[in-house]
Amino acid sequence: GKFYVLVEATVQALGQVARAYKAKFPIPVIGITGSVGKTTTKDMIASVLSQKFRVLKTEGNYNNEIGLPLTLFRLNPQHELCVLEMGMNHFGEIDYLTRIVSPNVAVITNIGDAHIENLGSREGILKAKSEIFQAMTGDDLAVLNGDDPLLRTLDGKIAPGILWCGADHEPPYEAKEIRQMGAKGLQCKIKTPKTEFAVTIPALGNHMIYPVLMACAIGEKFGMTGEEMKKGVEAFVPTKMRMNVIRQGDVTILDDAYNANPQSMRAALEAVPAGQMEAGYCVGMSYLQIIRRIVLPQALRTAFPPLSNSLISMVKDTSLAANITVMEMFMATQRIAARTYEMLPLYCEVAAIYLLFSTILTFIQRAGERRLSSYGKRDGRRKA
């Protein structure tokens, strides 16, 4: 039969049991927080450390007051290190998670705008993220983004020692000679206080140097060699929907869609090398331009192969695109979704809705411009 334990508050009880269970395993814990890149940094740190240690890491988005305790329950005597992602959207939440797990190494990836509606300002976000240090001592370690100006203000203000990682300030952990390799990722030279080595990072975007440098800083703390860290970086596999490259025929999709915020979307667009993918033309374009010149043409090629060239020409021509009725575009969007669904079931419904509303916005914008234009002409005739 089943039995139940009656508690006053289930979430708090879950955290208390998880803390007691973690106490049975006296192994180092690396806690990771930040506005952007927590999951990627967690995956990179775990990939590097796993070259030498048996590592338990957060899976998926189990980074809150429920997910973190559930992750701890997966600990077993074989684990030697624990790599945990810590998310939050209000003050006090990181503090609550650190009281459960007591990290020995704290990582903050950066301070951005995520959840600024709850925290008031970037300074408020910094304060909330800094709760990760409250239970730490001088024997512990903080690994921080040295290129983030707000994180730089923590220098000398927190108990644990700090290791800075970056490219702009020549910190102890530095990336040099960064070179884009298209869809294959990027190459760079990693410089640490103990070693220097060239590595190919199998992920897009210059921002990937930060997860790599933080992983190397932690790896070196735990006695790893340059060769071990290099292998760990090159074995990196991102979590689904985090900068995943998907190829469908001649179409390449960069999937960074999980709960994206402005900073991560900007990094994703900047990561696409111009000339390597058609989406490289996205950089510097408005959302409506991206829809008209890239997303919709690719969808039309999929949905209407015999007519795609003429339809694409019509869509790319702004004046003609404005003459398509909303109902016609809605019907076309439905057909695009139906055809695309077989290839990309995770994206088609969102893409269809996005195309529809973007097209409606275009109609409104163009209708307004035509009315203003015709009014100006009539007004000019009156003045004449």
Phi, psi and omega in degrees: 000176180259155173226159185229151175246122180276124180229163180284323182216119188293319182295315179296321178296320177300316179296320180295318178294319179297319178296318178295321179292318179300326181299340178285348184234091183282066180245155179297146179238131174254118179256134186235126174221181184142165182283322184224140171087014180299311185294317179297318179295318177300315180295321180291316179299315179296321179297318180291310184296330182290350175290342181232335187234161171271117193244134167261129178230158174299133176257142177058228182249034180280065188239014184245196186292347174256313183295321181295312175302318180297325176296317181298329180293349176274355178298142173218169186299344180282340183288140180247338178216154181232125182244112189238132174272139182234113179256164178196161169219005176217161174300146175091344184285319176294320178301318179297317181292322180291332177289335175283320194245340178049074182293145174269333176233127179247132180240130169239120186286318182181173175239113182240215185254357183301129178067023179295338179295334179265335189251355169089320184195171175296326176296324175294322177296317177301316180298317180293317179294326183289352174300342180295339182270352193297328181260008184269158182238181178295343178277348181269179187223138172247132177245115190233156177285109183287350179265002179265115185298326179289320177295329178300334180290349179279350183303121179080003184248357181237157186292313183289156172293154184245134167249122181266139179232139178171195181231340190265341190239010184051055176284175180303328179246114193223146174251132181230163175053049182286129182222125179288141180241027182067219182291350179280347180116220178214156177248147175200173175248126181264127179243126177235171178298340185248340186204173176210132182207151175272145183211149171256119180269117185279055179202156185273146169104135178298335179297345180291347178296331184290312174302322181294313181296320179294321177296320180291322177299317180287320178301317179294324177301325181263021169081020181278151179272166177301320180295319178296317180293320178301314179298320180294319178297314184286347176267002184300134174230121183286154172295150182306138178071020172239097178053040176277136176262121182241131180245128175232096183065235180267010179256130176247126182247130172261108186261101174233046195270351186289112171047042188290148175241174185305320181295317182290325177294320178296317180297323180295316179295319180291339182284340184281116181288123179300134181093341179271322179225153178300326180293350176301337180284354180296325187299126179087359180259154175286164179299320180294323176295320178298314179300311186291318190265343185235300187294308183295316176303319179295321178294321179295322178299325180284317188275326186229064184308316183292331186252004192300319184297314180291321179294319180297318178300320180294317183292321182288338176278113187302315185294320179289321180300326181289342181274350176287133181285158178300319181296318178299318180291324178298316179295318179296321180296320177298318180292321177299315180298318181297317180287322183287334185304324182294329183269316189227072186298335183281342189247337195295320184293316178296317181298320181297314180295318180297317178298317182298308183291325177296321179293318177300318178299322178297316179302315181298314181300312183291323178297319178297319180295319180294321179294317178298319181297313181294326178295319179298321179293315179298317180298322178295322180294322179297317181295328180291000000 
